[in-house]
Amino acid sequence: MGNTLINIGQLSRQLQSRLTPIYGDGEAKAMVRLIFHSLKGWNLTDMVIHADNPVSEYLVEKCDDIVARLLEHEPIQYILGETYFYGMNLKVNRSTLIPRPETEELVDMIVKENNDIKDLSILDIGTGSGAIAIALSRNLPFSQVSAIDISSEAIVTAKENAENLHAKIDFNEDDVFKYEPETNAFDIIVSNPPYIDNSEKADMESNVLDYEPHSALFVPDDNPLVYYTRIAEIALNALKKYGKLYFEINPHHAYDLKTYLEKENFTEVSIVKDTYGKDRFIKCCKPF
């Protein structure tokens, strides 16, 4: 780009025109707004107000770098090092998944169903960036939230997010297949574990496949419920009487998981659809 005589309005249009062929017009516009918000702290109104301001060489170079990475399909959340989730700005990096809108729906369901109960004890299994744990901590009154993840790098990021957002959470590095929490310790256990079948990789976008941590995404085709069955086993022991278990799930395996949970005597097992009408969540209660 190199021409320092352009202004903010011209720069934003140039960035958009480079991104539109890959991302489409709407997405390109949104990306340009995110870039300016990250680099300058501006919203759309600020961009309009400053449209005639000349741009610095530094800003041109930073924008060039970001666009070059976007043209390689690197997720903008990793490039900027942050994402927006349930009203919070979260740090993310390649050791954590980028939280999805569906996961906001999971949080919203838990908050709406439990926000009249104080002092809930909650466990988030496979916390990643800490998105679910922090959102629940901030939105359920006086809740005590614990969270585990097998990735030490993810735990570092989650702790940083909790600190930035003034959420008090007990984070621990732990392997779900070895984890043994106390009996009757939690009112709620929630998990968004790896659930994409290996065979689904062929249909996935390169921005996910090439950049996001595979250990947080994929499960073997011959054992797609491996995490759910283990977490259900933990829940049978660690949930209090009438405790609740919430999962984000792969729609392909919704009924198999429901059948399994019923076989294990969980009660009120129900599949919940997401905004797009897909079977995306399962909730149930500990056997009496």
Backbone torsions as a table, in degrees:
resi	resn	phi	psi	omega
1	MET	NA	-59.8	163.0
2	GLY	62.4	-20.3	-176.4
3	ASN	-85.2	111.4	-174.7
4	THR	-85.7	-0.4	-178.0
5	LEU	-87.1	1.1	179.2
6	ILE	-82.6	164.2	178.5
7	ASN	-107.9	179.3	-176.3
8	ILE	-59.5	-44.5	-179.8
9	GLY	-60.0	-43.9	179.5
10	GLN	-66.7	-41.3	179.6
11	LEU	-61.5	-45.3	-178.1
12	SER	-64.5	-36.9	177.9
13	ARG	-67.8	-38.3	178.1
14	GLN	-63.9	-44.7	179.0
15	LEU	-60.3	-44.4	-178.9
16	GLN	-61.9	-42.1	-177.6
17	SER	-67.4	-28.7	177.2
18	ARG	-74.9	-32.2	-176.0
19	LEU	-87.4	-27.9	-174.0
20	THR	-57.0	-41.9	-178.7
21	PRO	-58.1	-29.6	-179.5
22	ILE	-93.6	-41.8	-169.4
23	TYR	-104.6	-10.4	-174.9
24	GLY	84.6	161.0	-171.0
25	ASP	-63.8	-48.3	-176.3
26	GLY	-63.0	-46.6	-179.1
27	GLU	-65.9	-39.8	179.4
28	ALA	-61.3	-43.8	178.0
29	LYS	-60.2	-45.7	-179.7
30	ALA	-61.5	-40.5	179.6
31	MET	-63.7	-42.0	-180.0
32	VAL	-62.7	-39.9	177.3
33	ARG	-62.6	-42.9	179.0
34	LEU	-63.2	-39.4	179.4
35	ILE	-60.9	-47.9	-178.9
36	PHE	-68.6	-33.5	177.0
37	HIS	-65.1	-40.6	-178.6
38	SER	-70.6	-43.7	-174.7
39	LEU	-82.2	-32.6	-173.3
40	LYS	-120.5	-11.2	-175.7
41	GLY	75.0	19.4	-175.5
42	TRP	-94.3	147.8	166.3
43	ASN	-100.0	-174.0	-175.7
44	LEU	-61.3	-40.3	179.2
45	THR	-60.5	-44.4	178.6
46	ASP	-60.2	-40.0	-179.8
47	MET	-62.8	-38.0	178.4
48	VAL	-68.7	-45.3	-179.0
49	ILE	-59.7	-39.4	-175.6
50	HIS	-95.6	11.4	-172.4
51	ALA	-54.9	-34.1	-176.7
52	ASP	-91.1	-1.8	179.7
53	ASN	-68.9	137.8	174.7
54	PRO	-67.9	151.0	-179.0
55	VAL	-102.2	151.4	179.1
56	SER	-84.0	158.9	175.3
57	GLU	-58.1	-39.4	-179.3
58	TYR	-59.3	-47.4	-178.3
59	LEU	-63.6	-41.1	178.1
60	VAL	-60.1	-45.6	-178.8
61	GLU	-64.5	-43.4	178.9
62	LYS	-61.6	-44.7	179.1
63	CYS	-63.8	-41.1	177.1
64	ASP	-57.6	-46.1	179.9
65	ASP	-60.2	-46.0	-177.8
66	ILE	-64.4	-45.2	-179.2
67	VAL	-64.0	-39.8	178.2
68	ALA	-58.3	-40.8	179.6
69	ARG	-71.4	-37.3	176.9
70	LEU	-64.4	-35.2	178.9
71	LEU	-69.2	-17.2	173.6
72	GLU	-92.0	8.5	177.8
73	HIS	72.3	16.3	174.8
74	GLU	-69.8	133.8	-178.6
75	PRO	-60.7	136.8	-177.5
76	ILE	-62.1	-29.2	-179.9
77	GLN	-63.6	-37.7	177.9
78	TYR	-72.8	-37.7	-179.2
79	ILE	-63.6	-45.9	-178.2
80	LEU	-84.1	-15.4	177.3
81	GLY	77.7	16.4	-178.8
82	GLU	-155.2	160.9	174.3
83	THR	-148.3	165.8	-179.1
84	TYR	-106.4	129.0	-177.6
85	PHE	-146.8	121.7	174.6
86	TYR	48.8	46.6	177.5
87	GLY	78.5	12.4	-176.9
88	MET	-126.4	146.9	169.1
89	ASN	-90.2	121.2	-178.1
90	LEU	-116.3	139.4	170.1
91	LYS	-75.1	136.7	174.2
92	VAL	-135.9	155.1	175.5
93	ASN	-153.4	-175.5	-171.7
94	ARG	-73.1	-1.2	173.1
95	SER	-92.6	-4.7	-179.9
96	THR	-126.4	147.1	170.3
97	LEU	-66.9	153.6	170.9
98	ILE	-83.2	118.7	-177.9
99	PRO	-60.3	139.4	-175.4
100	ARG	-101.2	160.1	176.6
101	PRO	-56.9	-33.8	178.9
102	GLU	-60.7	-36.5	-179.0
103	THR	-69.6	-30.7	171.6
104	GLU	-61.3	-38.2	178.5
105	GLU	-64.1	-38.5	177.5
106	LEU	-61.9	-47.7	178.1
107	VAL	-59.0	-45.2	-177.3
108	ASP	-61.2	-40.9	178.5
109	MET	-62.1	-45.6	-179.1
110	ILE	-64.1	-43.1	-179.6
111	VAL	-62.3	-47.2	-176.8
112	LYS	-65.4	-34.8	-176.9
113	GLU	-81.9	-13.3	-172.6
114	ASN	-131.4	5.7	-171.3
115	ASN	-77.1	-2.3	175.4
116	ASP	-96.8	5.1	-179.0
117	ILE	-111.7	126.6	179.8
118	LYS	-93.4	160.7	172.9
119	ASP	60.9	35.2	176.9
120	LEU	-70.4	142.9	174.3
121	SER	-103.9	122.1	-169.0
122	ILE	-127.3	141.4	174.9
123	LEU	-124.2	127.6	175.1
124	ASP	-108.7	118.8	-177.0
125	ILE	-102.0	122.0	-176.5
126	GLY	81.2	56.7	-166.6
127	THR	-72.5	-25.4	-179.9
128	GLY	59.8	-120.6	-179.6
129	SER	-73.1	-5.1	-177.0
130	GLY	88.3	7.5	-172.1
131	ALA	-53.1	-53.9	-176.4
132	ILE	-65.6	-48.9	-176.9
133	ALA	-58.1	-45.5	-176.7
134	ILE	-69.5	-42.4	179.8
135	ALA	-61.4	-41.9	179.3
136	LEU	-68.5	-40.8	179.4
137	SER	-59.7	-38.5	-176.9
138	ARG	-81.3	-19.0	-172.8
139	ASN	-115.3	-8.6	174.9
140	LEU	-110.1	123.6	-169.2
141	PRO	-62.8	125.6	173.7
142	PHE	56.8	29.5	-179.4
143	SER	-75.1	151.1	174.5
144	GLN	-109.5	115.0	-171.8
145	VAL	-114.1	131.2	172.1
146	SER	-116.6	154.9	-179.7
147	ALA	-152.1	143.7	177.3
148	ILE	-127.6	155.6	171.8
149	ASP	-155.6	148.2	-179.5
150	ILE	-77.0	-19.1	-176.3
151	SER	-90.7	119.1	178.5
152	SER	-65.3	-34.6	178.5
153	GLU	-66.1	-39.1	177.7
154	ALA	-64.0	-41.6	-179.8
155	ILE	-62.0	-39.8	177.3
156	VAL	-59.3	-46.0	-179.9
157	THR	-64.8	-44.1	-179.5
158	ALA	-61.0	-42.4	179.3
159	LYS	-63.0	-40.8	179.4
160	GLU	-63.7	-43.1	178.3
161	ASN	-62.5	-43.7	-179.4
162	ALA	-62.4	-41.5	179.5
163	GLU	-63.6	-46.4	-179.7
164	ASN	-61.6	-31.7	-175.4
165	LEU	-102.7	11.2	175.7
166	HIS	55.4	42.8	177.1
167	ALA	-109.2	131.4	-178.8
168	LYS	-95.8	107.4	-175.7
169	ILE	-133.9	141.9	177.7
170	ASP	-92.9	97.4	179.9
171	PHE	-92.9	137.5	176.1
172	ASN	-140.2	140.8	173.4
173	GLU	-79.5	120.2	-176.3
174	ASP	-157.6	149.7	178.0
175	ASP	-95.3	120.9	-176.7
176	VAL	-55.2	-29.7	-177.3
177	PHE	-79.8	-8.0	176.6
178	LYS	-119.7	-8.5	-172.6
179	TYR	-69.5	131.1	179.7
180	GLU	-132.4	86.2	179.0
181	PRO	-74.4	171.7	179.9
182	GLU	-65.0	151.7	175.8
183	THR	-69.1	141.3	176.7
184	ASN	52.4	43.1	-174.0
185	ALA	-96.3	-23.4	-168.9
186	PHE	-126.5	143.8	172.5
187	ASP	-83.0	-32.7	-177.3
188	ILE	-137.5	133.8	167.2
189	ILE	-119.8	131.8	-179.2
190	VAL	-129.9	145.4	176.4
191	SER	-153.4	139.4	168.4
192	ASN	-119.2	76.5	-172.5
193	PRO	-81.5	174.3	172.8
194	PRO	-56.9	131.6	-178.6
195	TYR	-144.7	5.6	-179.6
196	ILE	-88.2	127.2	179.0
197	ASP	-64.3	142.0	176.3
198	ASN	-52.0	-36.1	-176.8
199	SER	-69.7	-13.4	179.1
200	GLU	-83.4	-7.4	-178.6
201	LYS	-55.6	-37.9	-175.5
202	ALA	-58.9	-27.0	-176.6
203	ASP	-96.7	4.5	-172.8
204	MET	-95.4	154.4	179.7
205	GLU	-71.0	148.4	-178.7
206	SER	-66.9	-26.8	-179.4
207	ASN	-65.8	-25.9	174.7
208	VAL	-84.6	-50.4	-174.7
209	LEU	-62.2	-40.0	-173.0
210	ASP	-84.7	-16.9	-170.5
211	TYR	-124.6	-33.7	-174.8
212	GLU	-86.0	150.2	-174.3
213	PRO	-66.4	117.4	-176.7
214	HIS	-61.5	-31.7	-178.8
215	SER	-64.0	-22.2	179.5
216	ALA	-94.6	-1.4	-174.8
217	LEU	-113.5	-46.0	-161.9
218	PHE	-107.5	149.6	175.0
219	VAL	-131.3	157.2	-179.6
220	PRO	-66.5	142.1	178.7
221	ASP	-58.7	-32.7	-175.2
222	ASP	-86.2	-1.9	178.1
223	ASN	-151.2	61.0	-171.5
224	PRO	-68.5	-18.2	-178.4
225	LEU	-98.3	15.5	-172.1
226	VAL	-53.9	-41.9	-179.8
227	TYR	-73.8	-39.9	-177.0
228	TYR	-64.5	-41.7	-178.3
229	THR	-66.5	-38.2	178.1
230	ARG	-67.6	-42.8	-178.9
231	ILE	-67.7	-36.2	176.1
232	ALA	-62.5	-39.5	177.3
233	GLU	-61.3	-44.4	177.1
234	ILE	-61.4	-43.9	-175.8
235	ALA	-63.2	-37.4	179.6
236	LEU	-58.0	-33.5	-179.7
237	ASN	-91.0	-42.0	-167.7
238	ALA	-90.2	-18.6	177.7
239	LEU	-76.6	145.8	172.4
240	LYS	-73.9	170.7	173.8
241	LYS	-56.3	134.9	-176.3
242	TYR	66.7	11.6	178.4
243	GLY	-64.2	155.7	-174.6
244	LYS	-114.8	144.1	177.5
245	LEU	-118.9	127.7	180.0
246	TYR	-123.1	134.2	178.3
247	PHE	-128.3	144.0	158.1
248	GLU	-92.6	139.2	-169.1
249	ILE	-135.3	166.6	170.2
250	ASN	-84.6	120.9	-178.4
251	PRO	-53.2	-29.6	-179.1
252	HIS	-62.4	-25.4	-173.6
253	HIS	-115.3	15.3	-175.4
254	ALA	-57.2	-48.0	-173.9
255	TYR	-75.1	-32.4	175.2
256	ASP	-63.1	-41.6	-179.8
257	LEU	-69.0	-41.8	177.9
258	LYS	-59.1	-44.8	179.0
259	THR	-60.7	-43.8	-180.0
260	TYR	-61.1	-47.7	-177.1
261	LEU	-63.5	-38.5	177.5
262	GLU	-66.1	-38.3	177.7
263	LYS	-62.4	-32.9	178.6
264	GLU	-83.9	8.5	175.0
265	ASN	73.3	15.2	169.7
266	PHE	-62.9	147.6	-177.9
267	THR	-108.0	164.9	177.8
268	GLU	49.8	41.8	-179.7
269	VAL	-73.4	118.9	179.8
270	SER	-137.2	142.0	175.7
271	ILE	-92.0	133.6	-178.8
272	VAL	-119.5	133.9	-179.5
273	LYS	-84.1	151.7	174.2
274	ASP	-87.8	-176.1	-178.3
275	THR	-56.5	-29.9	-177.4
276	TYR	-89.5	7.1	177.7
277	GLY	81.0	14.0	178.8
278	LYS	-94.2	146.1	175.7
279	ASP	-69.0	97.1	-167.7
280	ARG	-114.7	-17.1	-177.0
281	PHE	-137.1	152.7	170.3
282	ILE	-131.2	137.2	174.8
283	LYS	-131.6	150.6	-180.0
284	CYS	-161.1	174.8	-179.7
285	CYS	-121.6	153.5	177.5
286	LYS	-62.7	141.4	176.3
287	PRO	-56.4	143.5	180.0
288	PHE	-68.3	NA	NA
